[in-house]
Structure formats: structure tokens, C-alpha cells
Amino acid sequence: MGKKLDEMTITIVGVGQIGGSFALALKENQAGGKIIGMDKKKVIEKFRTGEIFDSLTFNLDSAVREADFIFLSTPVLTILNLLPQIVQHMKRDAVLLDSGSTKREIVSLMSKYPQRILIGGHPMAGREKPGFESASSTLLENKLFALVFPTKKSLEGKSTVLALLEKIGAIPFEIDGEKHDLVVSLTSHLPYVLSLCLSSLVEDFFNKDTLFKKFISSGFIGATRLSFTQKEMGKGILKSNSSHIIRMIDEYRDRLAGIRSLIEKGNEEEMDRFLGKINRFHSELV
Amino acid sequence: MGKKLDEMTITIVGVGQIGGSFALALKENQAGGKIIGMDKKKVIEKFRTGEIFDSLTFNLDSAVREADFIFLSTPVLTILNLLPQIVQHMKRDAVLLDSGSTKREIVSLMSKYPQRILIGGHPMAGREKPGFESASSTLLENKLFALVFPTKKSLEGKSTVLALLEKIGAIPFEIDGEKHDLVVSLTSHLPYVLSLCLSSLVEDFFNKDTLFKKFISSGFIGATRLSFTQKEMGKGILKSNSSHIIRMIDEYRDRLAGIRSLIEKGNEEEMDRFLGKINRFHSELV
């Protein structure tokens, strides 16, 4: 690690929910010397200099030029677009960590710059409502933060990243990109797709007969909550992890066919066994 | 309406989450003269006479014999089992309202007693964690309470039921049993089945590789929350509404196939359109 944490200039590219939470956590834990916030003009205009960010800009090049540490927290497709441009302008010894929802494509792009300290990251945290309004200084606290080191060079940034994550209370977890994408295709992306599918089906029924809408309950709202996931973020997930997601959809479809026949058969003992097993599994989970 | 509300003896058969919430709401709103709680011995033993219930018993016959109003709040299959026995022992002018999750089979059974005031009910409220521990005096407040009047005789109880629901702040909504079961098969039962299916799939992956478990997030917990639904309650739903549920599973399966090909194709414009539509639908919903 070169500079001390509290002397570093940290640039947050994308001050939405995750980037905003990272900035708030740095501020609250007095990590980082100067914090620069960078985003689109209309986002940046909502902030006042000196409150959370010491400096605000919608110019990417100038935002990353002076940074010792760059936190790249935009949707996946934007990360893939911005990375080559950032690499051109960042300092040679600066450390970059991203927070994209999928890792394989991002770390594959990172490995094309073996002279740069580029680290893949993904915090297992987030609320469905997007944007800085849902950010909080404790959002990443006690949450797993997956880390992928794609090159030998990237390991030079490890101590800095670990020190920063420790400061904000996140739990670092090293994993390779391919494995990461497989795991989250089940634990995050499949639930997202299932929620999209339920919302899409229900919308059609609502349009046919408004009576359906009267009967929505908290259980239904919970089951469709992930449909809130911001379009750009969702698109990045579906595009950059399509093969794993499709595999999980197929596994789910086969399982659903099994439950369908359990219901059709209507054997109480079989139902008892299945429902009891799920009850036990779920109560051990939470 | 015969007796005034505050002179009535009200028996709650099944003092779980819904029955308990009904009792607490009656108490808080000073409705009902005497409130009797009836359940299995091991449930009843947890209560003290005089706190919420003026009287407690695990004897069904004696519990319903003196009641002016009976609230039958057990899982569906138990309702179907208990109803004939209750009818034998209830007073001729007593009013019975149930709270079962499905209505077609229950009101069909009710209609076999055209000389009794038997009314089908279903509050659109509930938490996943079962039992009295999740009961609250406000659980039914401002929630839709579906009502089915299966016989001409049952209408004699209408004013009493409406007065009681008004007291506790629930919103009465008349519907026929068949329509009710169709609507909730989409809004409640399908989400329940989808959650079961996800839990079941995920359990297998967890057993194969504990790494998956490290990556569970709040989104995943939300998506599987309905798996908590108590086994007996779930079984009643799946058995008594199987044909509608199977229809909804089939609609869902077809829709999922559509989303699968959207992901496989990977056309960004099509994804934008679809995800944008879902974002809009969902933000109008909540």
C-alpha cells in the first residue's frame, strides 16, 4: 500500500445506491482524504460540494486523473464501456475496484490491462429502489464483498482494498469470476427473473380484470419486489450472465414441473413431506 | 342483527395468527361481550384466562355451544373437517364466519346446511411466520376481507359480520367463491408455489456446495419468504385450489419460456422495452 487511507484521493464513478453508500461509509468512518463524486450532470446537480463529496464533476477524465483509488459503481454495461477510458487517464499506481453485479466479462476486460491495478468487486447488498435516495452508510456493513483479482498486477492493490473494506465493515471474500457468476445466477439473478416473470403475468391479468388488483397482499408485493431493479442494471445482469441464468431457468422449470405434478396428484403424505422439508430449510436459513 | 355486538359471546376456533389478530382487534375496539378461545390443548395452555380471552378451552363442542358468533380460523382442511361438527353444536341463530385461504370447497360445504348462518371469509392479510406470536390487533386493519354468502339463510348474518369488520377496520368485499379462488390463485397461491420451487432448487445447490449459501442476500430472502407458510396451511391451499393453481403454473411456465428466449437472444432494445414496462408496472403498484 502506498499512501495512507486518510491521505488518499478517492473517486466514486457512479454515485447511485452502491457508490453513494460507499461514499457515506467512507465519510462516517473517516477513511479517505478527499472524496470526488462523478456521475451524469443531472445526477451531480443534486449534490452540494462539501456535504458528502469534497468535489463533484461530470467529467470522467478529470475525476479519475488525480485519484489514488477509484470505485467504479455503475451498471455492468456502463462499467464495460467506461473502463478503457478510465485506464487511459488514471494514475499508474492508482487502484480501481468495481462493484458490478456480474464479474466474468468485467475481469476478462480488466485482464487486458496487465500493467494496471484493476480489481473486480461485488457487494452482496442492495435495496430494490435505485439511486442515491436508497444509499446508506451502513448498507455494506457486515455484507459479503466478493473480490476477484484478475492479474498479478492487481494483487498490488489488495492491501488497500482490504483496508478500505475493513474501515467500512464489509466482509471481503475472494472468488474467481466464473464461479462468482454461477453462484449469483442462482442466488440473485434467478430470483430477479422469476420476479420479472410474475410481474409480467400479473400485469396482463390486471389489464383484463381490475378485480385482481384488489387482492394484492404483502406476500405478493414481496414476491415481485425485485422487479423494481433498475432497467439498466437488470439489462447488464441478463446480458453479461445469460448462459448461467438460462441454465438456472431450465433447472427451475424442471423443478416447477415436479411441484405441478405433486399438486395434480394431491397425495397428502407427499405434500407433507415436501412442504415440511421446505419449512425446515427456510427456517434454518434466516 | 339480534344481540348488540358488545353483548355477544364470540368464539374463536383456532387462535393462530388470524384468529389471534381478530381477538386482539375485538379486545382493542371493545367489540364482543365475552371472547372464548378454542384450540388444541398445547396451544391453549400458552394463554392465561382473562388476558385476551375471557375463557379458554380445547373442547370444540362446549366452545361453540354458547357462542353468538363463531370465527373459524384454522387451515382450510381443518375447516372442512370441523364445520359439520360445529354445525351440530352451534346455536340455531348463531353466525359463523371462516377465514380460510380458499373459498370454493368451504362455501360448497356451507351450502349443505341451508338452515344455518354460515359465511365464507378471507382476509387479505397475514405474515409468513405462523402462529399467535405473529398476531397483532392491527393485522386486519385497512385490509380487504373477502366475504362469500353461500345461501339465502347466510344473508341473515350479513349485518353482524359487517358491523364486526367495521369495528376492527377491515374492508368487506363480497365475491363468489369460484371467482375468489381464481383471483387468489394468481395473487397469493402462485407466488407461494414459486417461492417453494425456488427454495427447493436452492436447497439442492446448497447441499452440493456451501459456497452458494455465503451469497444469499436480502433479495433472495424476500423471494423465498413465502416458503415460511405453515405446512398445514399450504397443504390446504394446494389441495383445495389445485385446478386454478395448475392453470397459473402453466401460464407462468409459458411466460418464463418467453423471458428465457429474450435473454438468449440478448437484443438490448427488446430488453429495454420489457424491463421498462415491468419497472413502470411495479412502481404504479406500490
Contacts between the chains, C-beta under 8 A, distances in Angstrom:
chain1	res1	chain2	res2	distance
A	124	B	215	5.8
A	124	B	216	7.8
A	124	B	217	4.8
A	125	B	217	6.9
A	125	B	218	7.6
A	126	B	217	7.1
A	126	B	218	7.5
A	126	B	219	7.1
A	127	B	218	7.6
A	128	B	219	7.2
A	143	B	217	8.0
A	144	B	214	6.0
A	144	B	215	6.7
A	146	B	215	7.7
A	173	B	214	6.7
A	175	B	211	7.9
A	179	B	211	7.4
A	183	B	211	6.0
A	183	B	212	5.5
A	183	B	214	8.0
A	183	B	215	4.9
A	184	B	215	6.0
A	186	B	201	7.6
A	186	B	202	6.5
A	186	B	205	5.6
A	186	B	212	6.1
A	187	B	202	7.3
A	187	B	212	6.2
A	187	B	215	4.5
A	187	B	216	5.5
A	187	B	217	6.7
A	187	B	220	5.1
A	188	B	215	7.4
A	188	B	217	6.1
A	188	B	219	6.1
A	188	B	220	6.6
A	190	B	198	7.1
A	190	B	201	8.0
A	191	B	198	6.5
A	191	B	219	5.9
A	191	B	220	5.5
A	191	B	222	7.9
A	191	B	223	3.8
A	191	B	224	7.8
A	192	B	219	7.2
A	193	B	256	7.7
A	193	B	259	6.1
A	193	B	263	7.6
A	194	B	194	5.8
A	194	B	198	6.5
A	194	B	223	6.7
A	194	B	256	7.8
A	195	B	223	6.6
A	196	B	259	6.3
A	196	B	274	7.8
A	196	B	275	7.4
A	196	B	278	5.5
A	197	B	252	6.4
A	197	B	255	5.2
A	197	B	256	5.0
A	197	B	259	5.4
A	198	B	190	7.1
A	198	B	191	6.5
A	198	B	194	6.5
A	198	B	252	7.1
A	199	B	278	5.0
A	199	B	281	5.9
A	199	B	282	5.7
A	200	B	255	5.9
A	200	B	259	7.4
A	200	B	274	7.6
A	200	B	277	7.8
A	200	B	278	6.1
A	201	B	186	7.6
A	201	B	190	8.0
A	201	B	248	8.0
A	201	B	251	5.9
A	201	B	252	5.8
A	201	B	255	4.9
A	202	B	186	6.5
A	202	B	187	7.3
A	203	B	277	7.6
A	203	B	278	7.7
A	203	B	281	4.7
A	205	B	186	5.6
A	211	B	175	7.9
A	211	B	179	7.4
A	211	B	183	6.1
A	212	B	183	5.5
A	212	B	186	6.2
A	212	B	187	6.2
A	214	B	144	6.0
A	214	B	173	6.7
A	214	B	183	8.0
A	215	B	124	5.8
A	215	B	144	6.7
A	215	B	146	7.7
A	215	B	183	4.9
A	215	B	184	6.0
A	215	B	187	4.5
A	215	B	188	7.4
A	216	B	124	7.8
A	216	B	187	5.5
A	216	B	285	7.1
A	217	B	124	4.7
A	217	B	125	6.9
A	217	B	126	7.1
A	217	B	143	7.9
A	217	B	187	6.7
A	217	B	188	6.2
A	218	B	125	7.6
A	218	B	126	7.6
A	218	B	127	7.6
A	219	B	126	7.1
A	219	B	128	7.3
A	219	B	188	6.1
A	219	B	191	5.9
A	219	B	192	7.2
A	219	B	225	7.6
A	219	B	226	5.4
A	220	B	187	5.1
A	220	B	188	6.6
A	220	B	191	5.6
A	221	B	285	7.5
A	221	B	286	6.1
A	222	B	191	7.9
A	222	B	222	5.3
A	222	B	223	7.9
A	222	B	225	5.5
A	222	B	226	7.3
A	223	B	191	3.8
A	223	B	194	6.7
A	223	B	195	6.6
A	223	B	222	7.9
A	223	B	223	6.8
A	223	B	225	8.0
A	223	B	226	6.5
A	224	B	191	7.8
A	224	B	282	6.2
A	224	B	285	7.5
A	225	B	219	7.6
A	225	B	222	5.5
A	225	B	223	8.0
A	226	B	219	5.4
A	226	B	222	7.2
A	226	B	223	6.5
A	227	B	278	5.0
A	227	B	279	7.2
A	227	B	281	7.6
A	227	B	282	4.4
A	228	B	279	7.2
A	228	B	282	5.6
A	228	B	283	7.3
A	230	B	279	7.3
A	231	B	272	6.5
A	231	B	275	4.3
A	231	B	276	5.4
A	231	B	279	5.5
A	234	B	271	7.9
A	234	B	275	5.0
A	235	B	268	6.6
A	235	B	271	5.0
A	235	B	272	6.7
A	235	B	275	6.1
A	238	B	262	7.9
A	238	B	263	5.1
A	238	B	266	7.8
A	238	B	271	6.2
A	239	B	266	5.7
A	239	B	268	7.2
A	239	B	271	7.3
A	242	B	263	5.1
A	242	B	264	6.7
A	242	B	266	6.1
A	245	B	263	5.9
A	246	B	260	6.1
A	246	B	263	6.1
A	246	B	264	6.1
A	248	B	201	8.0
A	249	B	256	6.4
A	249	B	259	7.7
A	249	B	260	5.0
A	249	B	263	7.7
A	250	B	260	7.8
A	251	B	201	5.9
A	252	B	197	6.4
A	252	B	198	7.1
A	252	B	201	5.8
A	252	B	256	7.7
A	253	B	253	6.5
A	253	B	256	6.4
A	253	B	257	7.8
A	255	B	197	5.2
A	255	B	200	5.9
A	255	B	201	4.9
A	256	B	193	7.8
A	256	B	194	7.8
A	256	B	197	5.0
A	256	B	249	6.4
A	256	B	252	7.7
A	256	B	253	6.4
A	257	B	253	7.8
A	259	B	193	6.1
A	259	B	196	6.3
A	259	B	197	5.4
A	259	B	200	7.4
A	259	B	249	7.6
A	260	B	246	6.1
A	260	B	249	5.0
A	260	B	250	7.8
A	262	B	238	7.9
A	263	B	193	7.6
A	263	B	238	5.1
A	263	B	242	5.1
A	263	B	245	5.9
A	263	B	246	6.1
A	263	B	249	7.7
A	264	B	242	6.7
A	264	B	246	6.1
A	266	B	238	7.8
A	266	B	239	5.7
A	266	B	242	6.1
A	268	B	235	6.6
A	268	B	239	7.2
A	271	B	234	7.9
A	271	B	235	5.0
A	271	B	238	6.3
A	271	B	239	7.3
A	272	B	231	6.6
A	272	B	235	6.7
A	274	B	196	7.8
A	274	B	200	7.6
A	275	B	196	7.5
A	275	B	231	4.2
A	275	B	234	5.0
A	275	B	235	6.1
A	276	B	231	5.4
A	277	B	200	7.8
A	277	B	203	7.6
A	278	B	196	5.5
A	278	B	199	5.0
A	278	B	200	6.1
A	278	B	203	7.7
A	278	B	227	5.0
A	279	B	227	7.2
A	279	B	228	7.2
A	279	B	230	7.3
A	279	B	231	5.5
A	281	B	199	5.9
A	281	B	200	8.0
A	281	B	203	4.7
A	281	B	227	7.5
A	282	B	199	5.7
A	282	B	224	6.2
A	282	B	227	4.3
A	282	B	228	5.6
A	283	B	228	7.3
A	285	B	216	7.1
A	285	B	221	7.5
A	285	B	224	7.5
A	286	B	221	6.0
